[in-house]
Amino acid sequence: MKGIPSKEQLEHLRSQYPSGTRVELVSMNDPYTKLRPGEQGTVTFVDDIGTAHVDWDCGSGLGLVYGEDSYKQI
């Protein structure tokens, strides 16, 4: 885990993934999630620790954790 992002990294994340940005999951470091690579959703916001909160098309609301999960803008 990379830890909490710096102020500059957080600003970059928020500029790269503003509310409404569509994302696709590449990988998630959570053995209990039902989300799989290729799932798509819409970012609602990035919080103060860099978690991108996503409304997934499948109905999940699980966030993407900075430094743990991998995702891309689509």
mmCIF file of the N, C-alpha and C atoms, coordinates in Angstrom:
data_MODEL
# 
_entry.id   MODEL 
# 
loop_
_atom_site.group_PDB 
_atom_site.id 
_atom_site.type_symbol 
_atom_site.label_atom_id 
_atom_site.label_alt_id 
_atom_site.label_comp_id 
_atom_site.label_asym_id 
_atom_site.label_entity_id 
_atom_site.label_seq_id 
_atom_site.pdbx_PDB_ins_code 
_atom_site.Cartn_x 
_atom_site.Cartn_y 
_atom_site.Cartn_z 
_atom_site.occupancy 
_atom_site.B_iso_or_equiv 
_atom_site.pdbx_formal_charge 
_atom_site.auth_seq_id 
_atom_site.auth_comp_id 
_atom_site.auth_asym_id 
_atom_site.auth_atom_id 
_atom_site.pdbx_PDB_model_num 
ATOM 1   N N  . MET A 1 1  ? 0.839   -1.187  0.000   1.00 0.00 ? 1  MET A N  1 
ATOM 2   C CA . MET A 1 1  ? 0.000   0.000   0.000   1.00 0.00 ? 1  MET A CA 1 
ATOM 3   C C  . MET A 1 1  ? 0.876   1.240   0.000   1.00 0.00 ? 1  MET A C  1 
ATOM 4   N N  . LYS A 1 2  ? 0.495   2.219   -0.778  1.00 0.00 ? 2  LYS A N  1 
ATOM 5   C CA . LYS A 1 2  ? 1.269   3.444   -0.893  1.00 0.00 ? 2  LYS A CA 1 
ATOM 6   C C  . LYS A 1 2  ? 0.986   4.435   0.222   1.00 0.00 ? 2  LYS A C  1 
ATOM 7   N N  . GLY A 1 3  ? -0.059  4.212   0.998   1.00 0.00 ? 3  GLY A N  1 
ATOM 8   C CA . GLY A 1 3  ? -0.409  5.147   2.058   1.00 0.00 ? 3  GLY A CA 1 
ATOM 9   C C  . GLY A 1 3  ? -1.276  6.285   1.550   1.00 0.00 ? 3  GLY A C  1 
ATOM 10  N N  . ILE A 1 4  ? -1.405  7.285   2.399   1.00 0.00 ? 4  ILE A N  1 
ATOM 11  C CA . ILE A 1 4  ? -2.230  8.441   2.055   1.00 0.00 ? 4  ILE A CA 1 
ATOM 12  C C  . ILE A 1 4  ? -1.475  9.315   1.052   1.00 0.00 ? 4  ILE A C  1 
ATOM 13  N N  . PRO A 1 5  ? -2.161  9.753   0.001   1.00 0.00 ? 5  PRO A N  1 
ATOM 14  C CA . PRO A 1 5  ? -1.481  10.580  -1.007  1.00 0.00 ? 5  PRO A CA 1 
ATOM 15  C C  . PRO A 1 5  ? -1.119  11.956  -0.450  1.00 0.00 ? 5  PRO A C  1 
ATOM 16  N N  . SER A 1 6  ? -0.072  12.520  -1.016  1.00 0.00 ? 6  SER A N  1 
ATOM 17  C CA . SER A 1 6  ? 0.315   13.887  -0.658  1.00 0.00 ? 6  SER A CA 1 
ATOM 18  C C  . SER A 1 6  ? -0.751  14.850  -1.189  1.00 0.00 ? 6  SER A C  1 
ATOM 19  N N  . LYS A 1 7  ? -0.678  16.085  -0.762  1.00 0.00 ? 7  LYS A N  1 
ATOM 20  C CA . LYS A 1 7  ? -1.627  17.095  -1.234  1.00 0.00 ? 7  LYS A CA 1 
ATOM 21  C C  . LYS A 1 7  ? -1.568  17.208  -2.756  1.00 0.00 ? 7  LYS A C  1 
ATOM 22  N N  . GLU A 1 8  ? -0.362  17.164  -3.307  1.00 0.00 ? 8  GLU A N  1 
ATOM 23  C CA . GLU A 1 8  ? -0.196  17.269  -4.757  1.00 0.00 ? 8  GLU A CA 1 
ATOM 24  C C  . GLU A 1 8  ? -0.783  16.050  -5.472  1.00 0.00 ? 8  GLU A C  1 
ATOM 25  N N  . GLN A 1 9  ? -0.549  14.849  -4.922  1.00 0.00 ? 9  GLN A N  1 
ATOM 26  C CA . GLN A 1 9  ? -1.100  13.637  -5.519  1.00 0.00 ? 9  GLN A CA 1 
ATOM 27  C C  . GLN A 1 9  ? -2.632  13.658  -5.457  1.00 0.00 ? 9  GLN A C  1 
ATOM 28  N N  . LEU A 1 10 ? -3.169  14.134  -4.347  1.00 0.00 ? 10 LEU A N  1 
ATOM 29  C CA . LEU A 1 10 ? -4.613  14.219  -4.195  1.00 0.00 ? 10 LEU A CA 1 
ATOM 30  C C  . LEU A 1 10 ? -5.220  15.187  -5.206  1.00 0.00 ? 10 LEU A C  1 
ATOM 31  N N  . GLU A 1 11 ? -4.576  16.332  -5.396  1.00 0.00 ? 11 GLU A N  1 
ATOM 32  C CA . GLU A 1 11 ? -5.048  17.295  -6.393  1.00 0.00 ? 11 GLU A CA 1 
ATOM 33  C C  . GLU A 1 11 ? -5.016  16.685  -7.787  1.00 0.00 ? 11 GLU A C  1 
ATOM 34  N N  . HIS A 1 12 ? -3.958  15.907  -8.078  1.00 0.00 ? 12 HIS A N  1 
ATOM 35  C CA . HIS A 1 12 ? -3.846  15.251  -9.383  1.00 0.00 ? 12 HIS A CA 1 
ATOM 36  C C  . HIS A 1 12 ? -4.968  14.224  -9.564  1.00 0.00 ? 12 HIS A C  1 
ATOM 37  N N  . LEU A 1 13 ? -5.210  13.394  -8.535  1.00 0.00 ? 13 LEU A N  1 
ATOM 38  C CA . LEU A 1 13 ? -6.291  12.406  -8.614  1.00 0.00 ? 13 LEU A CA 1 
ATOM 39  C C  . LEU A 1 13 ? -7.631  13.078  -8.868  1.00 0.00 ? 13 LEU A C  1 
ATOM 40  N N  . ARG A 1 14 ? -7.889  14.154  -8.139  1.00 0.00 ? 14 ARG A N  1 
ATOM 41  C CA . ARG A 1 14 ? -9.173  14.849  -8.293  1.00 0.00 ? 14 ARG A CA 1 
ATOM 42  C C  . ARG A 1 14 ? -9.312  15.506  -9.657  1.00 0.00 ? 14 ARG A C  1 
ATOM 43  N N  . SER A 1 15 ? -8.204  15.966  -10.222 1.00 0.00 ? 15 SER A N  1 
ATOM 44  C CA . SER A 1 15 ? -8.285  16.567  -11.560 1.00 0.00 ? 15 SER A CA 1 
ATOM 45  C C  . SER A 1 15 ? -8.407  15.492  -12.639 1.00 0.00 ? 15 SER A C  1 
ATOM 46  N N  . GLN A 1 16 ? -7.819  14.326  -12.396 1.00 0.00 ? 16 GLN A N  1 
ATOM 47  C CA . GLN A 1 16 ? -7.869  13.238  -13.370 1.00 0.00 ? 16 GLN A CA 1 
ATOM 48  C C  . GLN A 1 16 ? -9.205  12.485  -13.317 1.00 0.00 ? 16 GLN A C  1 
ATOM 49  N N  . TYR A 1 17 ? -9.809  12.427  -12.130 1.00 0.00 ? 17 TYR A N  1 
ATOM 50  C CA . TYR A 1 17 ? -11.053 11.681  -11.946 1.00 0.00 ? 17 TYR A CA 1 
ATOM 51  C C  . TYR A 1 17 ? -12.130 12.538  -11.284 1.00 0.00 ? 17 TYR A C  1 
ATOM 52  N N  . PRO A 1 18 ? -12.559 13.616  -11.951 1.00 0.00 ? 18 PRO A N  1 
ATOM 53  C CA . PRO A 1 18 ? -13.629 14.447  -11.378 1.00 0.00 ? 18 PRO A CA 1 
ATOM 54  C C  . PRO A 1 18 ? -14.965 13.688  -11.388 1.00 0.00 ? 18 PRO A C  1 
ATOM 55  N N  . SER A 1 19 ? -15.914 14.198  -10.628 1.00 0.00 ? 19 SER A N  1 
ATOM 56  C CA . SER A 1 19 ? -17.245 13.615  -10.594 1.00 0.00 ? 19 SER A CA 1 
ATOM 57  C C  . SER A 1 19 ? -17.786 13.470  -12.015 1.00 0.00 ? 19 SER A C  1 
ATOM 58  N N  . GLY A 1 20 ? -18.336 12.295  -12.307 1.00 0.00 ? 20 GLY A N  1 
ATOM 59  C CA . GLY A 1 20 ? -18.881 12.037  -13.635 1.00 0.00 ? 20 GLY A CA 1 
ATOM 60  C C  . GLY A 1 20 ? -17.946 11.281  -14.555 1.00 0.00 ? 20 GLY A C  1 
ATOM 61  N N  . THR A 1 21 ? -16.682 11.116  -14.153 1.00 0.00 ? 21 THR A N  1 
ATOM 62  C CA . THR A 1 21 ? -15.712 10.394  -14.977 1.00 0.00 ? 21 THR A CA 1 
ATOM 63  C C  . THR A 1 21 ? -16.053 8.915   -15.009 1.00 0.00 ? 21 THR A C  1 
ATOM 64  N N  . ARG A 1 22 ? -16.043 8.342   -16.193 1.00 0.00 ? 22 ARG A N  1 
ATOM 65  C CA . ARG A 1 22 ? -16.264 6.908   -16.342 1.00 0.00 ? 22 ARG A CA 1 
ATOM 66  C C  . ARG A 1 22 ? -14.940 6.179   -16.158 1.00 0.00 ? 22 ARG A C  1 
ATOM 67  N N  . VAL A 1 23 ? -14.981 5.089   -15.378 1.00 0.00 ? 23 VAL A N  1 
ATOM 68  C CA . VAL A 1 23 ? -13.782 4.299   -15.107 1.00 0.00 ? 23 VAL A CA 1 
ATOM 69  C C  . VAL A 1 23 ? -14.060 2.820   -15.343 1.00 0.00 ? 23 VAL A C  1 
ATOM 70  N N  . GLU A 1 24 ? -12.975 2.091   -15.548 1.00 0.00 ? 24 GLU A N  1 
ATOM 71  C CA . GLU A 1 24 ? -13.029 0.637   -15.695 1.00 0.00 ? 24 GLU A CA 1 
ATOM 72  C C  . GLU A 1 24 ? -12.059 0.024   -14.700 1.00 0.00 ? 24 GLU A C  1 
ATOM 73  N N  . LEU A 1 25 ? -12.510 -0.991  -13.980 1.00 0.00 ? 25 LEU A N  1 
ATOM 74  C CA . LEU A 1 25 ? -11.673 -1.682  -13.014 1.00 0.00 ? 25 LEU A CA 1 
ATOM 75  C C  . LEU A 1 25 ? -10.647 -2.549  -13.732 1.00 0.00 ? 25 LEU A C  1 
ATOM 76  N N  . VAL A 1 26 ? -9.379  -2.390  -13.344 1.00 0.00 ? 26 VAL A N  1 
ATOM 77  C CA . VAL A 1 26 ? -8.306  -3.242  -13.857 1.00 0.00 ? 26 VAL A CA 1 
ATOM 78  C C  . VAL A 1 26 ? -8.057  -4.362  -12.855 1.00 0.00 ? 26 VAL A C  1 
ATOM 79  N N  . SER A 1 27 ? -7.884  -4.005  -11.586 1.00 0.00 ? 27 SER A N  1 
ATOM 80  C CA . SER A 1 27 ? -7.720  -5.002  -10.524 1.00 0.00 ? 27 SER A CA 1 
ATOM 81  C C  . SER A 1 27 ? -8.083  -4.374  -9.190  1.00 0.00 ? 27 SER A C  1 
ATOM 82  N N  . MET A 1 28 ? -8.515  -5.241  -8.258  1.00 0.00 ? 28 MET A N  1 
ATOM 83  C CA . MET A 1 28 ? -8.901  -4.763  -6.929  1.00 0.00 ? 28 MET A CA 1 
ATOM 84  C C  . MET A 1 28 ? -8.305  -5.708  -5.900  1.00 0.00 ? 28 MET A C  1 
ATOM 85  N N  . ASN A 1 29 ? -7.676  -5.133  -4.879  1.00 0.00 ? 29 ASN A N  1 
ATOM 86  C CA . ASN A 1 29 ? -7.033  -5.912  -3.831  1.00 0.00 ? 29 ASN A CA 1 
ATOM 87  C C  . ASN A 1 29 ? -8.040  -6.160  -2.704  1.00 0.00 ? 29 ASN A C  1 
ATOM 88  N N  . ASP A 1 30 ? -9.123  -6.863  -3.026  1.00 0.00 ? 30 ASP A N  1 
ATOM 89  C CA . ASP A 1 30 ? -10.169 -7.169  -2.060  1.00 0.00 ? 30 ASP A CA 1 
ATOM 90  C C  . ASP A 1 30 ? -10.710 -8.562  -2.374  1.00 0.00 ? 30 ASP A C  1 
ATOM 91  N N  . PRO A 1 31 ? -10.344 -9.558  -1.571  1.00 0.00 ? 31 PRO A N  1 
ATOM 92  C CA . PRO A 1 31 ? -10.760 -10.930 -1.881  1.00 0.00 ? 31 PRO A CA 1 
ATOM 93  C C  . PRO A 1 31 ? -12.263 -11.167 -1.735  1.00 0.00 ? 31 PRO A C  1 
ATOM 94  N N  . TYR A 1 32 ? -12.990 -10.232 -1.114  1.00 0.00 ? 32 TYR A N  1 
ATOM 95  C CA . TYR A 1 32 ? -14.414 -10.434 -0.854  1.00 0.00 ? 32 TYR A CA 1 
ATOM 96  C C  . TYR A 1 32 ? -15.339 -9.719  -1.832  1.00 0.00 ? 32 TYR A C  1 
ATOM 97  N N  . THR A 1 33 ? -14.776 -8.874  -2.695  1.00 0.00 ? 33 THR A N  1 
ATOM 98  C CA . THR A 1 33 ? -15.618 -8.133  -3.625  1.00 0.00 ? 33 THR A CA 1 
ATOM 99  C C  . THR A 1 33 ? -16.141 -9.031  -4.745  1.00 0.00 ? 33 THR A C  1 
ATOM 100 N N  . LYS A 1 34 ? -17.308 -8.667  -5.232  1.00 0.00 ? 34 LYS A N  1 
ATOM 101 C CA . LYS A 1 34 ? -17.860 -9.360  -6.397  1.00 0.00 ? 34 LYS A CA 1 
ATOM 102 C C  . LYS A 1 34 ? -17.501 -8.628  -7.681  1.00 0.00 ? 34 LYS A C  1 
ATOM 103 N N  . LEU A 1 35 ? -16.867 -7.447  -7.545  1.00 0.00 ? 35 LEU A N  1 
ATOM 104 C CA . LEU A 1 35 ? -16.428 -6.713  -8.727  1.00 0.00 ? 35 LEU A CA 1 
ATOM 105 C C  . LEU A 1 35 ? -15.289 -7.470  -9.402  1.00 0.00 ? 35 LEU A C  1 
ATOM 106 N N  . ARG A 1 36 ? -15.296 -7.468  -10.705 1.00 0.00 ? 36 ARG A N  1 
ATOM 107 C CA . ARG A 1 36 ? -14.265 -8.165  -11.484 1.00 0.00 ? 36 ARG A CA 1 
ATOM 108 C C  . ARG A 1 36 ? -13.641 -7.202  -12.492 1.00 0.00 ? 36 ARG A C  1 
ATOM 109 N N  . PRO A 1 37 ? -12.406 -7.495  -12.931 1.00 0.00 ? 37 PRO A N  1 
ATOM 110 C CA . PRO A 1 37 ? -11.791 -6.657  -13.961 1.00 0.00 ? 37 PRO A CA 1 
ATOM 111 C C  . PRO A 1 37 ? -12.731 -6.490  -15.151 1.00 0.00 ? 37 PRO A C  1 
ATOM 112 N N  . GLY A 1 38 ? -12.790 -5.250  -15.642 1.00 0.00 ? 38 GLY A N  1 
ATOM 113 C CA . GLY A 1 38 ? -13.665 -4.935  -16.763 1.00 0.00 ? 38 GLY A CA 1 
ATOM 114 C C  . GLY A 1 38 ? -14.959 -4.251  -16.340 1.00 0.00 ? 38 GLY A C  1 
ATOM 115 N N  . GLU A 1 39 ? -15.305 -4.342  -15.031 1.00 0.00 ? 39 GLU A N  1 
ATOM 116 C CA . GLU A 1 39 ? -16.506 -3.647  -14.545 1.00 0.00 ? 39 GLU A CA 1 
ATOM 117 C C  . GLU A 1 39 ? -16.336 -2.155  -14.782 1.00 0.00 ? 39 GLU A C  1 
ATOM 118 N N  . GLN A 1 40 ? -17.434 -1.472  -15.092 1.00 0.00 ? 40 GLN A N  1 
ATOM 119 C CA . GLN A 1 40 ? -17.391 -0.039  -15.358 1.00 0.00 ? 40 GLN A CA 1 
ATOM 120 C C  . GLN A 1 40 ? -18.338 0.707   -14.434 1.00 0.00 ? 40 GLN A C  1 
ATOM 121 N N  . GLY A 1 41 ? -17.974 1.971   -14.176 1.00 0.00 ? 41 GLY A N  1 
ATOM 122 C CA . GLY A 1 41 ? -18.807 2.792   -13.320 1.00 0.00 ? 41 GLY A CA 1 
ATOM 123 C C  . GLY A 1 41 ? -18.475 4.264   -13.471 1.00 0.00 ? 41 GLY A C  1 
ATOM 124 N N  . THR A 1 42 ? -19.128 5.075   -12.638 1.00 0.00 ? 42 THR A N  1 
ATOM 125 C CA . THR A 1 42 ? -18.983 6.519   -12.705 1.00 0.00 ? 42 THR A CA 1 
ATOM 126 C C  . THR A 1 42 ? -18.490 7.039   -11.356 1.00 0.00 ? 42 THR A C  1 
ATOM 127 N N  . VAL A 1 43 ? -17.400 7.805   -11.395 1.00 0.00 ? 43 VAL A N  1 
ATOM 128 C CA . VAL A 1 43 ? -16.840 8.393   -10.176 1.00 0.00 ? 43 VAL A CA 1 
ATOM 129 C C  . VAL A 1 43 ? -17.809 9.442   -9.643  1.00 0.00 ? 43 VAL A C  1 
ATOM 130 N N  . THR A 1 44 ? -18.074 9.387   -8.328  1.00 0.00 ? 44 THR A N  1 
ATOM 131 C CA . THR A 1 44 ? -18.904 10.409  -7.699  1.00 0.00 ? 44 THR A CA 1 
ATOM 132 C C  . THR A 1 44 ? -18.030 11.465  -7.037  1.00 0.00 ? 44 THR A C  1 
ATOM 133 N N  . PHE A 1 45 ? -16.917 11.046  -6.413  1.00 0.00 ? 45 PHE A N  1 
ATOM 134 C CA . PHE A 1 45 ? -15.948 11.984  -5.848  1.00 0.00 ? 45 PHE A CA 1 
ATOM 135 C C  . PHE A 1 45 ? -14.707 11.233  -5.388  1.00 0.00 ? 45 PHE A C  1 
ATOM 136 N N  . VAL A 1 46 ? -13.629 11.974  -5.162  1.00 0.00 ? 46 VAL A N  1 
ATOM 137 C CA . VAL A 1 46 ? -12.402 11.439  -4.575  1.00 0.00 ? 46 VAL A CA 1 
ATOM 138 C C  . VAL A 1 46 ? -12.276 12.069  -3.202  1.00 0.00 ? 46 VAL A C  1 
ATOM 139 N N  . ASP A 1 47 ? -12.187 11.223  -2.164  1.00 0.00 ? 47 ASP A N  1 
ATOM 140 C CA . ASP A 1 47 ? -12.154 11.754  -0.799  1.00 0.00 ? 47 ASP A CA 1 
ATOM 141 C C  . ASP A 1 47 ? -10.743 12.190  -0.379  1.00 0.00 ? 47 ASP A C  1 
ATOM 142 N N  . ASP A 1 48 ? -10.611 12.599  0.878   1.00 0.00 ? 48 ASP A N  1 
ATOM 143 C CA . ASP A 1 48 ? -9.351  13.171  1.366   1.00 0.00 ? 48 ASP A CA 1 
ATOM 144 C C  . ASP A 1 48 ? -8.221  12.166  1.529   1.00 0.00 ? 48 ASP A C  1 
ATOM 145 N N  . ILE A 1 49 ? -8.497  10.873  1.425   1.00 0.00 ? 49 ILE A N  1 
ATOM 146 C CA . ILE A 1 49 ? -7.422  9.886   1.477   1.00 0.00 ? 49 ILE A CA 1 
ATOM 147 C C  . ILE A 1 49 ? -7.210  9.233   0.107   1.00 0.00 ? 49 ILE A C  1 
ATOM 148 N N  . GLY A 1 50 ? -7.829  9.807   -0.925  1.00 0.00 ? 50 GLY A N  1 
ATOM 149 C CA . GLY A 1 50 ? -7.589  9.360   -2.296  1.00 0.00 ? 50 GLY A CA 1 
ATOM 150 C C  . GLY A 1 50 ? -8.489  8.236   -2.770  1.00 0.00 ? 50 GLY A C  1 
ATOM 151 N N  . THR A 1 51 ? -9.473  7.839   -1.979  1.00 0.00 ? 51 THR A N  1 
ATOM 152 C CA . THR A 1 51 ? -10.405 6.808   -2.431  1.00 0.00 ? 51 THR A CA 1 
ATOM 153 C C  . THR A 1 51 ? -11.366 7.412   -3.450  1.00 0.00 ? 51 THR A C  1 
ATOM 154 N N  . ALA A 1 52 ? -11.429 6.774   -4.614  1.00 0.00 ? 52 ALA A N  1 
ATOM 155 C CA . ALA A 1 52 ? -12.378 7.202   -5.640  1.00 0.00 ? 52 ALA A CA 1 
ATOM 156 C C  . ALA A 1 52 ? -13.679 6.458   -5.396  1.00 0.00 ? 52 ALA A C  1 
ATOM 157 N N  . HIS A 1 53 ? -14.721 7.190   -5.044  1.00 0.00 ? 53 HIS A N  1 
ATOM 158 C CA . HIS A 1 53 ? -16.027 6.589   -4.808  1.00 0.00 ? 53 HIS A CA 1 
ATOM 159 C C  . HIS A 1 53 ? -16.733 6.454   -6.154  1.00 0.00 ? 53 HIS A C  1 
ATOM 160 N N  . VAL A 1 54 ? -17.229 5.257   -6.421  1.00 0.00 ? 54 VAL A N  1 
ATOM 161 C CA . VAL A 1 54 ? -17.764 4.926   -7.746  1.00 0.00 ? 54 VAL A CA 1 
ATOM 162 C C  . VAL A 1 54 ? -19.157 4.316   -7.622  1.00 0.00 ? 54 VAL A C  1 
ATOM 163 N N  . ASP A 1 55 ? -20.048 4.762   -8.479  1.00 0.00 ? 55 ASP A N  1 
ATOM 164 C CA . ASP A 1 55 ? -21.337 4.102   -8.675  1.00 0.00 ? 55 ASP A CA 1 
ATOM 165 C C  . ASP A 1 55 ? -21.135 3.129   -9.836  1.00 0.00 ? 55 ASP A C  1 
ATOM 166 N N  . TRP A 1 56 ? -20.945 1.868   -9.487  1.00 0.00 ? 56 TRP A N  1 
ATOM 167 C CA . TRP A 1 56 ? -20.695 0.847   -10.502 1.00 0.00 ? 56 TRP A CA 1 
ATOM 168 C C  . TRP A 1 56 ? -21.979 0.511   -11.244 1.00 0.00 ? 56 TRP A C  1 
ATOM 169 N N  . ASP A 1 57 ? -21.855 0.228   -12.533 1.00 0.00 ? 57 ASP A N  1 
ATOM 170 C CA . ASP A 1 57 ? -23.014 -0.102  -13.359 1.00 0.00 ? 57 ASP A CA 1 
ATOM 171 C C  . ASP A 1 57 ? -23.758 -1.330  -12.829 1.00 0.00 ? 57 ASP A C  1 
ATOM 172 N N  . CYS A 1 58 ? -23.046 -2.216  -12.132 1.00 0.00 ? 58 CYS A N  1 
ATOM 173 C CA . CYS A 1 58 ? -23.652 -3.439  -11.601 1.00 0.00 ? 58 CYS A CA 1 
ATOM 174 C C  . CYS A 1 58 ? -24.428 -3.187  -10.308 1.00 0.00 ? 58 CYS A C  1 
ATOM 175 N N  . GLY A 1 59 ? -24.372 -1.940  -9.790  1.00 0.00 ? 59 GLY A N  1 
ATOM 176 C CA . GLY A 1 59 ? -25.110 -1.607  -8.584  1.00 0.00 ? 59 GLY A CA 1 
ATOM 177 C C  . GLY A 1 59 ? -24.260 -1.447  -7.340  1.00 0.00 ? 59 GLY A C  1 
ATOM 178 N N  . SER A 1 60 ? -23.013 -1.852  -7.383  1.00 0.00 ? 60 SER A N  1 
ATOM 179 C CA . SER A 1 60 ? -22.117 -1.716  -6.228  1.00 0.00 ? 60 SER A CA 1 
ATOM 180 C C  . SER A 1 60 ? -21.729 -0.255  -6.029  1.00 0.00 ? 60 SER A C  1 
ATOM 181 N N  . GLY A 1 61 ? -21.379 0.091   -4.807  1.00 0.00 ? 61 GLY A N  1 
ATOM 182 C CA . GLY A 1 61 ? -20.911 1.437   -4.492  1.00 0.00 ? 61 GLY A CA 1 
ATOM 183 C C  . GLY A 1 61 ? -19.522 1.406   -3.888  1.00 0.00 ? 61 GLY A C  1 
ATOM 184 N N  . LEU A 1 62 ? -18.799 0.301   -4.082  1.00 0.00 ? 62 LEU A N  1 
ATOM 185 C CA . LEU A 1 62 ? -17.482 0.123   -3.487  1.00 0.00 ? 62 LEU A CA 1 
ATOM 186 C C  . LEU A 1 62 ? -16.474 1.113   -4.063  1.00 0.00 ? 62 LEU A C  1 
ATOM 187 N N  . GLY A 1 63 ? -15.698 1.747   -3.184  1.00 0.00 ? 63 GLY A N  1 
ATOM 188 C CA . GLY A 1 63 ? -14.681 2.704   -3.607  1.00 0.00 ? 63 GLY A CA 1 
ATOM 189 C C  . GLY A 1 63 ? -13.393 2.039   -4.037  1.00 0.00 ? 63 GLY A C  1 
ATOM 190 N N  . LEU A 1 64 ? -12.615 2.776   -4.807  1.00 0.00 ? 64 LEU A N  1 
ATOM 191 C CA . LEU A 1 64 ? -11.306 2.330   -5.273  1.00 0.00 ? 64 LEU A CA 1 
ATOM 192 C C  . LEU A 1 64 ? -10.239 2.957   -4.384  1.00 0.00 ? 64 LEU A C  1 
ATOM 193 N N  . VAL A 1 65 ? -9.444  2.124   -3.734  1.00 0.00 ? 65 VAL A N  1 
ATOM 194 C CA . VAL A 1 65 ? -8.485  2.578   -2.738  1.00 0.00 ? 65 VAL A CA 1 
ATOM 195 C C  . VAL A 1 65 ? -7.169  2.982   -3.394  1.00 0.00 ? 65 VAL A C  1 
ATOM 196 N N  . TYR A 1 66 ? -6.733  4.211   -3.073  1.00 0.00 ? 66 TYR A N  1 
ATOM 197 C CA . TYR A 1 66 ? -5.471  4.734   -3.589  1.00 0.00 ? 66 TYR A CA 1 
ATOM 198 C C  . TYR A 1 66 ? -4.325  3.802   -3.202  1.00 0.00 ? 66 TYR A C  1 
ATOM 199 N N  . GLY A 1 67 ? -3.513  3.433   -4.192  1.00 0.00 ? 67 GLY A N  1 
ATOM 200 C CA . GLY A 1 67 ? -2.343  2.607   -3.951  1.00 0.00 ? 67 GLY A CA 1 
ATOM 201 C C  . GLY A 1 67 ? -2.607  1.120   -3.859  1.00 0.00 ? 67 GLY A C  1 
ATOM 202 N N  . GLU A 1 68 ? -3.867  0.722   -3.816  1.00 0.00 ? 68 GLU A N  1 
ATOM 203 C CA . GLU A 1 68 ? -4.221  -0.703  -3.706  1.00 0.00 ? 68 GLU A CA 1 
ATOM 204 C C  . GLU A 1 68 ? -4.919  -1.219  -4.950  1.00 0.00 ? 68 GLU A C  1 
ATOM 205 N N  . ASP A 1 69 ? -5.851  -0.449  -5.465  1.00 0.00 ? 69 ASP A N  1 
ATOM 206 C CA . ASP A 1 69 ? -6.653  -0.873  -6.607  1.00 0.00 ? 69 ASP A CA 1 
ATOM 207 C C  . ASP A 1 69 ? -6.170  -0.183  -7.874  1.00 0.00 ? 69 ASP A C  1 
ATOM 208 N N  . SER A 1 70 ? -6.415  -0.847  -8.990  1.00 0.00 ? 70 SER A N  1 
ATOM 209 C CA . SER A 1 70 ? -6.004  -0.300  -10.274 1.00 0.00 ? 70 SER A CA 1 
ATOM 210 C C  . SER A 1 70 ? -7.236  -0.104  -11.160 1.00 0.00 ? 70 SER A C  1 
ATOM 211 N N  . TYR A 1 71 ? -7.301  1.081   -11.776 1.00 0.00 ? 71 TYR A N  1 
ATOM 212 C CA . TYR A 1 71 ? -8.439  1.417   -12.630 1.00 0.00 ? 71 TYR A CA 1 
ATOM 213 C C  . TYR A 1 71 ? -7.992  2.416   -13.674 1.00 0.00 ? 71 TYR A C  1 
ATOM 214 N N  . LYS A 1 72 ? -8.818  2.565   -14.698 1.00 0.00 ? 72 LYS A N  1 
ATOM 215 C CA . LYS A 1 72 ? -8.464  3.511   -15.767 1.00 0.00 ? 72 LYS A CA 1 
ATOM 216 C C  . LYS A 1 72 ? -9.687  4.275   -16.212 1.00 0.00 ? 72 LYS A C  1 
ATOM 217 N N  . GLN A 1 73 ? -9.430  5.444   -16.734 1.00 0.00 ? 73 GLN A N  1 
ATOM 218 C CA . GLN A 1 73 ? -10.494 6.279   -17.286 1.00 0.00 ? 73 GLN A CA 1 
ATOM 219 C C  . GLN A 1 73 ? -10.891 5.725   -18.638 1.00 0.00 ? 73 GLN A C  1 
ATOM 220 N N  . ILE A 1 74 ? -12.201 5.739   -18.913 1.00 0.00 ? 74 ILE A N  1 
ATOM 221 C CA . ILE A 1 74 ? -12.664 5.248   -20.229 1.00 0.00 ? 74 ILE A CA 1 
ATOM 222 C C  . ILE A 1 74 ? -13.462 6.342   -20.927 1.00 0.00 ? 74 ILE A C  1 
# 
